[in-house]
Amino acid sequence: MFRGIKSVISFLTIIPSRNSDLDTVAKSMYLFPIAGAIIGLIVGGAGFGLSSVMPQPLITGLLLTGALVIITGIHHTDALCDFADGMMAKGTKEKKLQAMRDPAVGSAGVITIVLYVAGMILAISMMKGLVLLEAIVLSELLAKFSMVLQASRGQSAWQGLSSPFTQSMKDHKKLAIATGLAIVPTLAFGGMAGIYAVIASIGMTFLLLSVSNRSFGGVSGDVFGASNELVRLSSLLIFALV
């Protein structure tokens, strides 16, 4: 398990590890929430300190949004961009898949990223101190769990990066462990906001899964990454507003 934890941390962040081969990461996907907790503690801890001394909350929001993007290697943000391009492409599933896999960024991707970053900055700027720390940690747990849940319920759109993950997560015991790692702490520490965040994150996960099945014929690494970003944003907004 320790090797699996190291592999998923390396895969989901810029922290290097020798145990980050794709097969090991896929088999350890159920441990994604642990990596989410570590990311959340690092960024949330910084937010706890920044929000106490920074007079402008929007600057705190900007800095922490940048920190989340950087510590995760921009991979999931890029995936959200590709997912948006694929969704907005006209035509058959093949054309949508081609648009999603195209390295060039389309207008849909650009607009989506702008709106996403703006939403993140606003959500984070509405909180401070311990509330902000808690919100970032729990949102990261739910964001990582969304990818695990999608992999357990979905099929890969093609033989690629997502295939080992969807195969590995058909093990119900692994899903149960991931659920315990993400959902239980959120319900225990999040109060009513935590309950709403769990409901919203699961609903969004299945909505994106349904949309991806219809548009692409299954899930992919870009779909996983987009789910991570959108569930994180929706959770932060809920913690900020409730």
Secondary structure as the mmCIF struct_conf table of DSSP 4:
data_model
#
loop_
_struct_conf.conf_type_id
_struct_conf.id
_struct_conf.beg_label_comp_id
_struct_conf.beg_label_asym_id
_struct_conf.beg_label_seq_id
_struct_conf.end_label_comp_id
_struct_conf.end_label_asym_id
_struct_conf.end_label_seq_id
HELX_RH_AL_P HELX_RH_AL_P1 PHE A 2 LEU A 12
BEND BEND1 THR A 13 ILE A 14
TURN_TY1_P TURN_TY1_P1 ARG A 18 ASN A 19
HELX_RH_AL_P HELX_RH_AL_P2 LEU A 22 LYS A 27
TURN_TY1_P TURN_TY1_P2 SER A 28 SER A 28
HELX_RH_3T_P HELX_RH_3T_P1 MET A 29 LEU A 31
HELX_RH_AL_P HELX_RH_AL_P3 PHE A 32 VAL A 53
BEND BEND2 PRO A 55 PRO A 55
HELX_RH_AL_P HELX_RH_AL_P4 PRO A 57 ILE A 71
TURN_TY1_P TURN_TY1_P3 THR A 72 ILE A 74
HELX_RH_AL_P HELX_RH_AL_P5 HIS A 75 MET A 88
BEND BEND3 GLY A 91 GLY A 91
HELX_RH_AL_P HELX_RH_AL_P6 LYS A 93 ARG A 101
BEND BEND4 PRO A 103 ALA A 104
HELX_RH_AL_P HELX_RH_AL_P7 SER A 107 SER A 125
TURN_TY1_P TURN_TY1_P4 MET A 126 MET A 126
HELX_RH_AL_P HELX_RH_AL_P8 GLY A 129 ARG A 153
STRN STRN1 SER A 156 SER A 156
BEND BEND5 ALA A 157 GLY A 160
TURN_TY1_P TURN_TY1_P5 LEU A 161 SER A 162
HELX_RH_AL_P HELX_RH_AL_P9 SER A 163 SER A 168
TURN_TY1_P TURN_TY1_P6 MET A 169 LYS A 170
HELX_RH_AL_P HELX_RH_AL_P10 HIS A 172 PHE A 216
BEND BEND6 GLY A 217 GLY A 218
STRN STRN2 VAL A 219 VAL A 219
HELX_RH_AL_P HELX_RH_AL_P11 GLY A 221 LEU A 241
#
